[in-house]
Amino acid sequence: MRCLNKTSISADYYRSLSIVLQDADFAFPKQELNNDQKKDLENIDKGCRIVLDELQRILDKYSELDSENGSVGKRIKRVWKRLKWEPEDIKELRSRIGTNIGLLNAFNGRLTRDNVVKLVQHQEDQGRRTVLDWITPIDYAPQQNDFIARRQEGTGRWLLDSVKFQTWLETNKQTLFCLGIPGAGKTILTSIVIEELTTRFSNDPTIGIAYIYCNFRRRDEQKIDDLLANLLKQLAECQPSQLGCVKDLYDQHKTKRTRPSLEEILRTLQFVAAMYSRVFIIIDALDECQVSDSCRTRFLTEIFAFQAKCGANIFATSRSIPEIITKFNDSTSIEIRARDEDVRKYLDSHISQSESTILKAHREEIKTKITKAVGGMYVPFYIASIDH
């Protein structure tokens, strides 16, 4: 935008427009404007340019009439005098200048209010993040993203389309227990189930989804308090309006630098879960859950108690371990093993990406032999077991 010099149609109008334009020239380049804001500013800018060009034309017209006599200052005074005595030339222009001043001030006001709202929102987001990370800093989302990235497109449909899974999905207070040998692809299938749920219910804030990937390498951070706190964190994170009870828990402990008890975590978890119409809990690799201090047994006991009170649906995977199987005697179960159609899809994709003409020439033979050889194992695990 351009600013006028010190001659104008009216000293007050000029000063007002000049100040507003200078403020805009300083402030707006530093702002990140959205498309609507940019369009509004461009329209105002265009209007200012038109009115300033018109003003310059009038000033040039009268300046030419007095260009022969006197100093520059005297000529400007005479131009201004003529403009004052000929209001029909400037009445509309003065109104247009006032309009543009108003538009610029209004735009700047809206921008300021928007910035204040953004600042408040940022502070609130930071406050929520502080509370949630205090509950537990552990985040399973990176693992979910990594696992689902390894999925071969189209695989896992046998599970998602099965009658047992669909019944579990559509009926409240159901448990689906999936057993599988080591390397059967239980974790990849778990990630597929999580993606299916988050995609299906992405636009429904009344559906709560929380998941845990048990890992014996992380057993020090997967004690019963940690596991239940993580479920609380995920459900509270997806229901910001109900974060108050979690904030209360935070306020009770932060000054004393203490941690909430298991009873406090469970009570708050039940309160948050009650805000949802349905809750899905997904737990992968229960066999890798810590067994010391009866952690796994206590965890499953609390999870089933939570289900009884809140009507949650539970999806869990494990290797075949008698003490775990006993806990799921009354649950629907599915055997997890690499299905032939998934193995063939995986192999077909990787052969297609290979530069080897030999592999491509014997594509079907290779797929058939490996599919028979894997024995229910997920192909990458099968290959890794051969390498070792």
Secondary structure per residue as TSV (DSSP state, phi and psi in degrees):
chain	resnum	aa	ss	phi	psi
A	1	M	-	360.0	151.2
A	2	R	-	-110.1	153.8
A	3	C	-	-111.6	153.3
A	4	L	-	-76.5	161.3
A	5	N	-	-84.7	-162.4
A	6	K	S	-84.6	6.3
A	7	T	-	-101.1	139.1
A	8	S	-	-156.5	174.1
A	9	I	S	-69.9	-24.6
A	10	S	S	-157.1	135.5
A	11	A	H	-58.5	-44.3
A	12	D	H	-66.1	-43.6
A	13	Y	H	-64.3	-42.5
A	14	Y	H	-62.2	-49.7
A	15	R	H	-60.3	-42.2
A	16	S	H	-62.0	-49.6
A	17	L	H	-65.6	-40.0
A	18	S	H	-62.4	-45.6
A	19	I	H	-63.2	-45.6
A	20	V	H	-62.8	-42.4
A	21	L	H	-65.9	-41.0
A	22	Q	H	-65.4	-42.6
A	23	D	H	-60.5	-42.5
A	24	A	H	-65.1	-41.8
A	25	D	H	-62.9	-31.1
A	26	F	H	-82.6	-41.9
A	27	A	H	-85.1	-45.2
A	28	F	G	-62.8	-38.7
A	29	P	G	-60.8	-20.6
A	30	K	G	-88.4	-7.1
A	31	Q	S	-94.7	146.0
A	32	E	-	-94.7	102.1
A	33	L	-	-92.6	142.8
A	34	N	-	-81.2	177.1
A	35	N	H	-61.6	-41.4
A	36	D	H	-65.0	-40.6
A	37	Q	H	-65.9	-41.3
A	38	K	H	-61.3	-42.2
A	39	K	H	-64.2	-43.9
A	40	D	H	-61.6	-43.2
A	41	L	H	-66.9	-37.8
A	42	E	H	-63.4	-39.3
A	43	N	H	-66.0	-41.6
A	44	I	H	-65.8	-41.8
A	45	D	H	-59.6	-43.4
A	46	K	H	-62.4	-42.7
A	47	G	H	-63.8	-39.2
A	48	C	H	-65.0	-42.9
A	49	R	H	-62.4	-42.3
A	50	I	H	-63.2	-46.6
A	51	V	H	-69.3	-33.7
A	52	L	H	-71.5	-37.3
A	53	D	H	-63.2	-40.2
A	54	E	H	-65.3	-41.0
A	55	L	H	-63.2	-42.5
A	56	Q	H	-63.5	-36.7
A	57	R	H	-63.5	-42.9
A	58	I	H	-66.6	-42.4
A	59	L	H	-62.9	-41.5
A	60	D	H	-63.1	-38.4
A	61	K	H	-60.8	-48.5
A	62	Y	H	-76.6	-29.0
A	63	S	H	-64.6	-38.3
A	64	E	H	-62.7	-34.4
A	65	L	H	-67.5	-26.4
A	66	D	T	-115.4	16.7
A	67	S	T	-72.6	-14.4
A	68	E	T	-88.2	-24.1
A	69	N	S	-122.2	139.8
A	70	G	S	81.2	174.7
A	71	S	-	-76.8	172.9
A	72	V	H	-61.4	-42.9
A	73	G	H	-62.0	-42.6
A	74	K	H	-66.7	-38.3
A	75	R	H	-64.0	-40.7
A	76	I	H	-62.7	-40.7
A	77	K	H	-62.3	-40.8
A	78	R	H	-67.1	-38.3
A	79	V	H	-60.9	-45.7
A	80	W	H	-63.2	-39.2
A	81	K	H	-61.8	-43.6
A	82	R	H	-64.0	-39.9
A	83	L	H	-64.2	-37.7
A	84	K	H	-66.4	-34.9
A	85	W	H	-89.5	0.0
A	86	E	-	-128.7	63.2
A	87	P	G	-62.3	-23.6
A	88	E	G	-61.6	-23.8
A	89	D	G	-79.2	-21.9
A	90	I	T	-124.9	-7.5
A	91	K	H	-57.0	-50.9
A	92	E	H	-65.1	-38.1
A	93	L	H	-65.3	-40.6
A	94	R	H	-61.5	-41.0
A	95	S	H	-63.4	-40.3
A	96	R	H	-67.3	-37.7
A	97	I	H	-62.3	-45.1
A	98	G	H	-60.5	-39.8
A	99	T	H	-62.2	-44.7
A	100	N	H	-66.3	-35.8
A	101	I	H	-61.2	-45.1
A	102	G	H	-62.1	-42.0
A	103	L	H	-63.8	-43.6
A	104	L	H	-65.0	-42.8
A	105	N	H	-63.6	-41.6
A	106	A	H	-64.5	-42.0
A	107	F	H	-63.2	-44.9
A	108	N	H	-63.3	-37.3
A	109	G	H	-64.3	-43.3
A	110	R	H	-63.1	-41.5
A	111	L	H	-64.1	-40.8
A	112	T	H	-63.0	-44.9
A	113	R	H	-62.7	-41.0
A	114	D	H	-61.3	-40.7
A	115	N	H	-66.5	-37.6
A	116	V	H	-64.6	-42.8
A	117	V	H	-61.8	-42.9
A	118	K	H	-63.3	-40.9
A	119	L	H	-63.8	-45.2
A	120	V	H	-63.0	-42.0
A	121	Q	H	-62.3	-41.7
A	122	H	H	-62.5	-43.4
A	123	Q	H	-64.8	-39.6
A	124	E	H	-65.8	-41.4
A	125	D	H	-62.0	-42.0
A	126	Q	H	-63.5	-40.1
A	127	G	H	-64.5	-42.6
A	128	R	H	-63.2	-42.8
A	129	R	H	-63.3	-38.2
A	130	T	H	-61.1	-44.7
A	131	V	H	-66.0	-46.1
A	132	L	H	-65.1	-40.7
A	133	D	H	-71.8	-23.7
A	134	W	H	-69.1	-36.9
A	135	I	H	-57.8	-51.1
A	136	T	-	-166.4	135.9
A	137	P	-	-80.7	-8.7
A	138	I	-	-71.3	133.5
A	139	D	-	-131.4	119.9
A	140	Y	-	-89.3	-4.5
A	141	A	H	-59.9	-42.9
A	142	P	H	-59.1	-37.5
A	143	Q	H	-65.9	-43.3
A	144	Q	H	-58.5	-45.3
A	145	N	H	-62.4	-39.0
A	146	D	H	-68.0	-44.9
A	147	F	H	-66.0	-44.7
A	148	I	H	-69.1	-25.1
A	149	A	H	-68.7	-23.0
A	150	R	T	-84.6	-10.4
A	151	R	S	-68.5	136.0
A	152	Q	-	-80.5	127.6
A	153	E	T	-51.7	129.9
A	154	G	T	94.0	-11.5
A	155	T	T	-82.3	160.4
A	156	G	T	85.4	-3.0
A	157	R	H	-64.7	-28.9
A	158	W	H	-58.0	-35.8
A	159	L	H	-76.0	-49.2
A	160	L	H	-62.2	-32.7
A	161	D	T	-90.3	-4.6
A	162	S	S	-68.9	152.4
A	163	V	H	-61.5	-39.9
A	164	K	H	-64.4	-42.5
A	165	F	H	-68.6	-43.3
A	166	Q	H	-63.6	-37.4
A	167	T	H	-65.4	-44.6
A	168	W	H	-59.3	-41.8
A	169	L	H	-65.9	-38.1
A	170	E	H	-92.6	-11.0
A	171	T	S	-116.4	134.9
A	172	N	T	-72.9	156.8
A	173	K	T	60.1	38.3
A	174	Q	-	-109.1	149.9
A	175	T	E	-122.6	129.7
A	176	L	E	-118.2	114.8
A	177	F	E	-107.7	125.0
A	178	C	E	-116.3	115.9
A	179	L	E	-98.5	148.2
A	180	G	E	-165.8	152.1
A	181	I	-	-70.1	161.6
A	182	P	T	-57.1	132.6
A	183	G	T	83.9	9.8
A	184	A	S	-77.2	-10.7
A	185	G	S	95.5	25.4
A	186	K	H	-61.8	-41.6
A	187	T	H	-68.8	-40.6
A	188	I	H	-63.6	-41.1
A	189	L	H	-66.2	-35.7
A	190	T	H	-61.2	-44.1
A	191	S	H	-63.8	-33.1
A	192	I	H	-67.2	-41.0
A	193	V	H	-63.9	-43.7
A	194	I	H	-62.1	-43.9
A	195	E	H	-63.9	-40.1
A	196	E	H	-60.2	-44.8
A	197	L	H	-68.0	-46.8
A	198	T	H	-66.8	-32.4
A	199	T	H	-73.8	-45.8
A	200	R	H	-62.4	-39.6
A	201	F	T	-109.0	23.9
A	202	S	T	-61.3	-29.5
A	203	N	T	-103.2	13.6
A	204	D	-	-120.4	96.4
A	205	P	T	-70.1	-5.8
A	206	T	T	-86.4	-3.7
A	207	I	E	-102.7	122.3
A	208	G	E	-100.7	134.9
A	209	I	E	-132.1	127.4
A	210	A	E	-140.8	144.9
A	211	Y	E	-144.4	156.6
A	212	I	E	-136.4	134.8
A	213	Y	E	-107.8	101.9
A	214	C	-	-70.7	144.0
A	215	N	-	-152.2	122.0
A	216	F	G	-63.5	-22.6
A	217	R	G	-72.5	-17.8
A	218	R	G	-113.8	25.5
A	219	R	G	-63.0	-25.6
A	220	D	G	-68.7	-20.6
A	221	E	G	-111.8	16.3
A	222	Q	-	-128.8	44.5
A	223	K	S	-75.0	169.6
A	224	I	H	-57.7	-40.7
A	225	D	H	-62.1	-41.2
A	226	D	H	-64.4	-44.3
A	227	L	H	-65.0	-45.9
A	228	L	H	-70.6	-35.4
A	229	A	H	-63.8	-34.4
A	230	N	H	-69.8	-38.3
A	231	L	H	-62.2	-41.8
A	232	L	H	-61.1	-44.5
A	233	K	H	-59.6	-46.5
A	234	Q	H	-65.7	-42.4
A	235	L	H	-70.9	-36.8
A	236	A	H	-70.3	-34.7
A	237	E	H	-64.5	-34.2
A	238	C	T	-88.1	0.0
A	239	Q	-	-134.1	67.2
A	240	P	G	-54.8	-32.9
A	241	S	G	-66.5	-18.5
A	242	Q	G	-106.6	19.4
A	243	L	T	-75.8	-8.8
A	244	G	H	-56.7	-44.2
A	245	C	H	-66.2	-33.4
A	246	V	H	-71.0	-38.3
A	247	K	H	-63.7	-37.7
A	248	D	H	-61.2	-41.7
A	249	L	H	-63.3	-41.5
A	250	Y	H	-62.2	-45.8
A	251	D	H	-64.7	-32.9
A	252	Q	H	-67.9	-28.6
A	253	H	H	-109.1	-22.7
A	254	K	H	-63.4	-41.0
A	255	T	T	-69.8	-30.1
A	256	K	T	-88.8	-8.4
A	257	R	T	57.3	40.6
A	258	T	-	-109.6	166.7
A	259	R	-	-108.2	150.1
A	260	P	-	-67.6	148.5
A	261	S	-	-75.7	166.8
A	262	L	H	-61.0	-38.7
A	263	E	H	-63.7	-40.1
A	264	E	H	-66.4	-39.9
A	265	I	H	-63.5	-46.7
A	266	L	H	-63.6	-41.7
A	267	R	H	-64.2	-43.0
A	268	T	H	-70.1	-37.5
A	269	L	H	-60.7	-43.8
A	270	Q	H	-65.6	-37.8
A	271	F	H	-64.8	-45.6
A	272	V	H	-66.3	-43.3
A	273	A	H	-62.0	-30.9
A	274	A	T	-66.9	-16.4
A	275	M	T	-78.6	-12.6
A	276	Y	S	-98.1	152.2
A	277	S	S	-77.5	-31.7
A	278	R	E	-145.8	150.2
A	279	V	E	-133.4	133.2
A	280	F	E	-114.6	128.4
A	281	I	E	-116.6	123.7
A	282	I	E	-117.6	127.3
A	283	I	E	-129.1	118.7
A	284	D	E	-101.9	141.4
A	285	A	-	61.3	56.7
A	286	L	G	-59.0	-26.8
A	287	D	G	-65.4	-18.6
A	288	E	G	-97.4	1.6
A	289	C	S	-71.3	143.2
A	290	Q	-	-57.4	135.1
A	291	V	-	-102.5	-19.4
A	292	S	G	-64.1	149.4
A	293	D	G	58.2	25.1
A	294	S	G	54.8	33.0
A	295	C	H	-58.4	-50.3
A	296	R	H	-63.8	-43.6
A	297	T	H	-62.8	-45.3
A	298	R	H	-65.9	-38.9
A	299	F	H	-62.0	-47.7
A	300	L	H	-64.8	-37.9
A	301	T	H	-60.3	-44.0
A	302	E	H	-71.0	-34.6
A	303	I	H	-66.0	-42.9
A	304	F	H	-70.2	-33.2
A	305	A	H	-66.7	-39.6
A	306	F	H	-62.6	-41.7
A	307	Q	H	-62.3	-41.7
A	308	A	H	-63.6	-35.5
A	309	K	H	-83.4	-35.5
A	310	C	H	-109.5	-5.7
A	311	G	-	70.0	25.4
A	312	A	-	-69.2	153.7
A	313	N	E	-97.0	135.7
A	314	I	E	-119.8	131.1
A	315	F	E	-120.1	125.3
A	316	A	E	-138.9	147.6
A	317	T	E	-124.6	155.0
A	318	S	E	-168.8	159.5
A	319	R	-	-73.5	169.2
A	320	S	-	-78.8	93.3
A	321	I	-	-121.0	119.8
A	322	P	H	-49.8	-45.4
A	323	E	H	-67.4	-25.7
A	324	I	H	-79.7	-44.7
A	325	I	H	-57.0	-39.2
A	326	T	H	-57.8	-36.3
A	327	K	H	-67.1	-21.0
A	328	F	T	-112.4	22.4
A	329	N	T	-56.4	-34.8
A	330	D	T	-95.5	12.4
A	331	S	S	-104.6	158.4
A	332	T	E	-72.2	136.7
A	333	S	E	-127.5	152.5
A	334	I	E	-137.6	138.9
A	335	E	E	-84.2	129.1
A	336	I	E	-95.6	120.7
A	337	R	-	-152.9	153.4
A	338	A	-	-65.1	116.1
A	339	R	-	-77.1	147.7
A	340	D	H	-56.0	-40.6
A	341	E	H	-65.6	-33.8
A	342	D	H	-70.9	-41.5
A	343	V	H	-60.7	-45.3
A	344	R	H	-65.5	-38.3
A	345	K	H	-63.6	-42.7
A	346	Y	H	-61.8	-49.2
A	347	L	H	-64.9	-42.1
A	348	D	H	-60.1	-40.8
A	349	S	H	-65.0	-45.0
A	350	H	H	-72.0	-33.1
A	351	I	H	-67.7	-38.6
A	352	S	H	-62.9	-34.5
A	353	Q	H	-80.8	-13.9
A	354	S	-	-75.7	151.2
A	355	E	-	-92.3	0.1
A	356	S	-	-78.4	119.4
A	357	T	H	-71.3	-27.3
A	358	I	H	-66.4	-46.3
A	359	L	H	-59.5	-43.1
A	360	K	H	-68.7	-33.6
A	361	A	H	-69.4	-30.1
A	362	H	T	-112.9	29.7
A	363	R	H	-50.4	-55.9
A	364	E	H	-64.7	-39.8
A	365	E	H	-63.9	-43.0
A	366	I	H	-63.9	-45.6
A	367	K	H	-62.0	-41.8
A	368	T	H	-64.6	-45.5
A	369	K	H	-68.2	-43.0
A	370	I	H	-69.7	-37.3
A	371	T	H	-60.2	-39.0
A	372	K	H	-71.2	-32.6
A	373	A	H	-80.4	-29.5
A	374	V	S	-66.8	-26.5
A	375	G	T	61.1	40.5
A	376	G	T	87.4	1.0
A	377	M	-	-88.1	149.6
A	378	Y	-	-68.2	131.6
A	379	V	H	-50.3	-48.9
A	380	P	H	-57.6	-37.7
A	381	F	H	-68.7	-36.7
A	382	Y	H	-62.8	-45.9
A	383	I	H	-63.3	-40.7
A	384	A	H	-63.9	-37.2
A	385	S	H	-68.1	-31.8
A	386	I	H	-68.6	-41.7
A	387	D	H	-63.1	-27.7
A	388	H	-	-101.9	360.0
